[in-house]
Amino acid sequence: MFSTRDVQAIIDSNVRLAAFRGGVAGEVAALPPVQPPLQPAAADRPWLTVEEAAGYSGLPASFLLGLVESRRLPALDVGVRAGGRYRVARRDVDAIKAPTIRKRG
């Protein structure tokens, strides 16, 4: 059974309560409220960091960074930020084609 004070705390501050296992029977512990994620998952965003693009495409991040630096993969230079300096469009990552190898002779 919950005390009136605990029920009011749930109503006022969106505090979740969980049963306490051990100690005095009926004792409860307050858990912090669940926070929603701040940004959508990488699969839902049109712009990706180089690391996210590597995970999305299966290509090495160093390869993608080389394409960006040689200007063969368009990217936005967002400056020094968390997640790296460049953002690439998902559609441009999807458009990367495998190089063809020609036989000599």
C-alpha angles and dihedrals in degrees: 000000000000125000120241089246092056093048091050090049089055092050095045103042107018091245116169117221126208129189113262112230108212135014119057114003112253094024114139134198124214117232124201117261116267112257120213117235113274097226136019121266117275090253090064099049126087094212122057136186115242090256092051090047089052091053091045096048101031090233121127115266090230090057092050091046089052090053091050094048092047088049093240091118114048114232142166116243103220095173126238106341142141107283094031140286101286136061119196128197115248090227090057091051089050089052095057108119126202113254116252119234119217123208117236122236 
